[in-house]
Amino acid sequence: VFDLEHTGLENPELLQFSAVWANGREAINRYIRPVHAKSWKRTEAIHHITPQMVKDAETITQLKPLLQSIFRTAKVIVGFSTSDDFRVLRKNHVYMPGGDECIRIDIAKPFNDLYGDKVEKGKKYRCKSLRECAAYYGYHGENWHNSLSDALATAMCFDKMLANGDLAYTTQGKKIEVGKKSLQRPMKGSKTRRKKK
């Protein structure tokens, strides 16, 4: 289960990368020194990572082999609203396993399918944040937008969603065993459950 922080939307450079195993044990938590960006005021206001905090950190070139070994070791990669995270990793030339190599799960989609705020006169919804997702499952963390804190919150949400039946998945028609349950539904919110809510 991973999360990251970066310098901004245009030419994003990694500033922090964290990953935890599904049981919450820390796999990695590192600050990263950008090579090109010297300041990132807009995103600094969100994640509070200053140039001073990363000035002695490793660059992505130095850290990339470790990040890639973690991704290659994982059978399942989990995150919350991961499309931007994967884009940033690609921009920083970090290899991400896909296809038959690894299962990727973004828990934001199934959570919002079930619990997103419906917009009047339409089927769309206002997407809920990781913080709102965590609160729904009874987790009230601190230091939001610190990638380690967010990875821990995501791991807890993932566990609760599996336990509640809010998340189940298959891969290429093969049954995936999670805990003692055999899950065979697609990775999306159950329509039956949605009607009950």
C-alpha positions in Angstrom: 0.0 0.0 0.0 1.7 3.2 -1.1 1.4 7.0 -1.3 3.7 9.8 -2.5 4.1 13.6 -2.4 5.5 15.6 -5.3 6.4 19.2 -6.5 3.3 19.9 -8.6 1.3 19.0 -11.7 3.8 20.3 -14.4 7.0 18.2 -14.5 6.3 16.7 -11.1 9.3 15.4 -9.1 9.0 13.1 -6.1 9.5 14.6 -2.7 8.4 11.7 -0.5 7.5 8.1 -1.1 6.1 5.7 1.5 4.8 2.1 1.3 3.5 -0.2 4.0 2.6 -3.9 3.8 -1.1 -4.8 4.2 -0.6 -5.5 7.9 0.6 -1.9 8.4 4.3 -2.7 8.7 6.5 0.0 7.1 8.3 -1.1 4.0 9.8 2.3 3.1 9.5 6.0 4.0 11.9 8.3 2.3 12.2 12.0 1.4 13.5 12.6 -2.1 15.5 15.6 -3.3 14.3 16.9 -6.7 16.9 17.5 -9.3 15.2 20.4 -11.2 12.7 22.1 -8.9 14.1 24.5 -6.3 10.7 25.5 -4.8 7.1 24.2 -4.9 5.1 26.7 -2.9 1.6 25.6 -4.1 2.1 21.9 -3.1 4.2 22.8 -0.1 1.1 24.4 1.4 -0.6 21.0 1.2 2.1 18.5 2.3 4.4 20.9 4.2 7.6 19.5 2.7 10.1 22.3 2.3 13.3 22.5 0.2 15.2 22.5 3.5 13.6 19.1 4.5 14.9 17.4 1.3 18.2 19.2 0.7 20.3 16.2 2.0 17.9 13.5 0.7 18.7 11.0 -2.1 17.6 11.8 -5.6 15.2 9.6 -7.5 18.1 8.2 -9.5 19.7 6.9 -6.3 16.4 5.7 -4.8 14.8 4.2 -7.9 16.3 0.7 -7.6 14.9 0.3 -4.1 11.4 1.6 -5.1 11.3 -0.8 -8.1 12.4 -3.8 -6.0 9.5 -3.0 -3.6 7.0 -2.8 -6.5 8.4 -6.0 -8.1 8.1 -7.9 -4.8 4.4 -7.0 -4.3 1.7 -9.3 -5.6 -0.9 -6.5 -5.1 -0.4 -2.8 -5.2 -3.0 -0.7 -3.4 -3.5 3.1 -3.2 -6.2 5.7 -3.0 -7.0 7.7 -6.1 -3.8 6.4 -7.8 -4.1 7.8 -11.3 -2.0 10.8 -10.5 0.4 8.8 -8.4 1.1 6.4 -11.3 1.5 9.4 -13.6 4.1 10.9 -11.3 6.0 7.6 -11.0 6.1 7.3 -14.8 7.3 10.9 -15.2 10.1 10.0 -12.7 11.0 6.8 -14.7 10.0 4.4 -11.9 9.0 1.1 -13.4 5.5 -0.1 -12.3 4.6 -3.7 -12.8 1.3 -4.3 -14.6 -0.7 -6.9 -16.4 0.1 -10.4 -15.3 2.9 -9.2 -13.0 0.8 -7.6 -10.4 -2.8 -6.6 -9.4 -3.4 -2.9 -8.9 -6.3 -1.7 -6.7 -7.4 1.9 -6.3 -9.9 1.8 -3.4 -11.2 5.3 -4.1 -13.4 4.1 -7.0 -15.3 1.4 -5.2 -15.6 3.5 -2.0 -17.1 6.4 -4.0 -19.3 4.1 -6.0 -20.9 3.2 -2.7 -20.6 6.3 -0.5 -19.8 9.3 -2.8 -22.2 12.2 -2.4 -24.7 12.0 -5.3 -25.2 15.0 -7.4 -28.7 16.1 -8.0 -30.2 15.3 -11.5 -27.3 13.0 -12.4 -25.6 9.8 -11.6 -22.3 11.4 -10.8 -21.0 12.0 -7.3 -18.6 14.3 -5.4 -15.6 12.1 -4.7 -14.7 11.7 -1.1 -11.2 12.2 0.1 -9.0 9.6 1.8 -9.6 11.4 5.1 -13.4 11.0 4.6 -12.9 7.3 3.7 -10.8 6.7 6.8 -13.3 8.5 9.0 -16.1 6.3 7.6 -14.3 3.2 8.7 -13.5 4.7 12.1 -9.9 5.8 11.6 -8.9 9.4 12.5 -5.3 9.8 11.7 -3.0 12.8 11.9 -0.5 14.4 9.5 -2.7 14.1 6.4 -0.8 14.6 3.1 2.3 13.0 4.7 2.7 10.0 2.4 3.5 7.6 5.3 0.3 8.7 7.2 -1.7 8.4 4.1 -0.4 5.0 3.2 -1.2 3.7 6.7 -4.7 5.1 6.4 -5.2 3.5 3.0 -4.0 0.2 4.3 -6.6 0.4 7.1 -9.4 1.4 4.7 -8.4 -1.5 2.4 -8.6 -4.0 5.3 -12.0 -2.6 6.4 -13.4 -2.6 2.9 -12.5 -6.3 2.5 -14.0 -7.1 5.9 -17.2 -5.3 5.1 -17.6 -6.7 1.6 -17.2 -3.2 0.2 -14.4 -4.4 -2.0 -13.9 -7.7 -3.9 -12.1 -8.4 -7.1 -11.2 -11.0 -9.7 -8.3 -11.1 -12.1 -8.7 -12.6 -15.5 -11.4 -14.9 -14.2 -9.2 -16.4 -11.5 -10.6 -16.5 -8.0 -8.5 -14.5 -5.5 -8.4 -15.7 -1.9 -8.4 -12.9 0.7 -8.3 -14.0 4.3 -10.8 -16.9 4.6 -13.2 -15.5 2.0 -13.2 -16.4 -1.7 -14.1 -13.2 -3.5 -15.5 -13.4 -6.9 -17.3 -10.1 -7.5 -15.8 -7.4 -9.8 -13.9 -4.6 -8.0 -16.8 -2.2 -7.6 -19.6 -1.4 -5.3 -22.4 -3.9 -5.0 -25.6 -2.5 -6.5 -27.6 -4.4 -3.9 -25.6 -2.8 -1.1 -25.9 0.6 -2.7 -29.8 0.3 -2.7 -29.8 -0.6 0.9 -27.8 2.5 1.8 
